[in-house]
Amino acid sequence: MQNHKKKRQILRREEAVFLAKFLIIFFLLFGILKIIDLSAMLFAIAQFESSALNFVGIGSKVVGTQMLLYGNVVEFVEECSGLIMVILLIALLWGSKIQNERRLKYLAIFTPALLAFNLIRLFATLWVLAIFPYLFEYFHIFLWFVDSAIVMLIWIRAIELGK
């Protein structure tokens, strides 16, 4: 009687390749995001959010990339730009076995959608800070998971349609 034990692998080769490509692309783009000057974009986002809040009766004021909101100072940083969601999508698409045409199509369609969703996410987060400040951190973290889930659903759809 022979013992045919299969060698256990933590990751299959194609999974390891995906993971390596994903991590390299994500952290390379994230690093670039951290060194480029996004202050004009962040100022525009802060101004947009302040205008939206003022429109619904929540007083806010923007100075540079900071917003004063009911005694709270909110700093708009790179992570507030929506570009992290786009970078995540790029890393997932280019880490996967998907045709370049499909990757570019999904990126072209969903980049504006993700950036628009980001503006809604920021508004909701700031609204919670103004109205329910004790829930701010929880809501902020919750919406980060929602962001990630949306990007992953887009990626899953791209993979499924690519089969």
C-alpha positions in Angstrom: 0.0 0.0 0.0 1.5 3.3 -1.1 0.9 6.6 0.6 0.1 9.2 -2.1 0.2 12.4 -0.1 -0.3 15.4 -2.2 2.1 18.2 -1.6 0.2 21.1 0.0 0.6 24.5 -1.5 -0.4 27.7 0.1 -0.8 29.3 -3.3 -1.0 27.9 -6.7 1.4 29.3 -9.2 -1.3 31.5 -11.0 -2.5 32.8 -7.6 1.1 33.7 -6.6 1.6 35.5 -10.0 -1.7 37.4 -9.6 -0.8 38.4 -6.0 2.7 39.5 -7.0 1.5 41.6 -10.0 -1.4 43.1 -7.9 0.9 44.1 -5.1 3.6 45.5 -7.3 1.1 47.6 -9.4 -0.9 48.7 -6.4 2.1 49.9 -4.3 3.9 51.4 -7.2 0.9 53.5 -8.1 0.2 54.3 -4.5 3.8 55.5 -4.0 3.4 57.7 -7.1 0.2 59.1 -5.6 2.0 59.9 -2.4 4.8 61.9 -4.1 2.8 63.9 -6.7 1.1 67.2 -5.7 -2.6 66.7 -5.5 -3.3 69.9 -3.6 -5.3 71.5 -6.5 -7.5 68.4 -6.8 -8.0 68.1 -3.0 -8.8 71.8 -2.8 -11.4 71.4 -5.5 -12.9 68.4 -3.7 -13.0 70.3 -0.4 -14.7 73.2 -2.1 -17.2 71.0 -3.8 -18.0 69.2 -0.5 -18.3 72.5 1.4 -20.7 73.9 -1.2 -22.8 70.7 -1.0 -22.9 70.8 2.8 -23.7 74.6 2.8 -26.5 73.9 0.3 -28.2 71.5 2.7 -27.8 73.9 5.6 -24.6 72.5 7.2 -22.2 75.4 7.6 -18.6 74.7 6.6 -15.6 76.7 5.4 -12.6 75.6 3.4 -9.0 76.9 3.8 -6.6 75.2 1.5 -7.2 71.4 1.8 -8.8 71.8 5.2 -12.5 72.1 6.1 -13.9 73.6 9.3 -17.1 71.8 10.0 -18.9 72.5 13.3 -15.7 72.9 15.3 -14.0 70.0 13.6 -11.1 70.4 11.2 -11.1 67.9 8.3 -7.9 67.5 6.3 -8.5 66.3 2.7 -5.6 63.9 1.9 -4.7 61.7 -1.1 -7.0 59.0 0.3 -10.0 61.4 0.0 -9.4 61.9 -3.8 -11.0 58.7 -4.9 -7.8 57.7 -6.7 -7.2 54.9 -4.2 -10.3 53.1 -5.6 -9.0 53.7 -9.1 -5.6 52.4 -8.2 -7.1 49.3 -6.6 -9.2 48.7 -9.8 -6.1 49.1 -12.0 -4.1 46.7 -9.8 -6.9 44.1 -9.9 -7.5 44.4 -13.6 -3.8 44.3 -14.6 -3.0 41.6 -12.1 -5.6 39.3 -13.7 -5.7 37.4 -16.9 -8.0 39.8 -18.8 -7.6 41.2 -22.3 -6.1 44.7 -22.4 -9.1 45.9 -24.4 -11.5 44.8 -21.6 -9.2 46.3 -18.9 -9.1 49.7 -20.7 -12.9 49.6 -21.3 -13.6 48.9 -17.6 -11.1 51.6 -16.5 -12.7 54.1 -18.9 -16.2 53.3 -17.8 -15.7 52.9 -14.0 -13.1 55.6 -13.2 -15.6 58.4 -13.6 -18.2 56.4 -11.7 -15.8 55.7 -8.8 -14.7 59.3 -8.6 -18.4 60.4 -8.6 -19.2 57.8 -5.9 -16.2 59.1 -3.9 -17.9 62.6 -3.8 -21.1 61.0 -2.5 -19.1 59.0 0.0 -17.3 62.1 1.3 -20.5 64.1 1.5 -22.1 61.3 3.6 -19.1 61.0 5.8 -19.0 64.8 6.4 -22.7 64.9 7.0 -22.3 62.2 9.7 -19.5 64.2 11.3 -21.7 67.2 11.4 -24.9 65.5 12.7 -23.6 62.4 14.6 -19.9 63.2 15.4 -19.7 60.1 17.7 -20.4 57.9 14.7 -17.9 59.5 12.4 -15.0 57.1 12.7 -17.2 54.0 12.4 -19.0 55.4 9.4 -15.7 56.5 7.8 -14.3 52.9 8.1 -17.6 51.4 7.0 -17.5 53.4 3.8 -13.9 52.3 3.1 -15.2 48.7 3.1 -18.1 49.7 0.8 -15.5 51.3 -1.6 -13.5 48.2 -1.7 -16.6 46.0 -2.2 -17.7 48.1 -5.1 -14.2 47.9 -6.8 -14.2 44.1 -6.2 -17.6 43.7 -7.8 -16.4 45.6 -10.8 -13.4 43.4 -11.0 -15.4 40.2 -10.6 -17.7 41.3 -13.4 -14.7 42.0 -15.6 -13.3 38.5 -15.0 -16.7 36.8 -15.5 -17.4 38.5 -18.8 -13.8 37.7 -19.9 -14.5 34.0 -19.8 
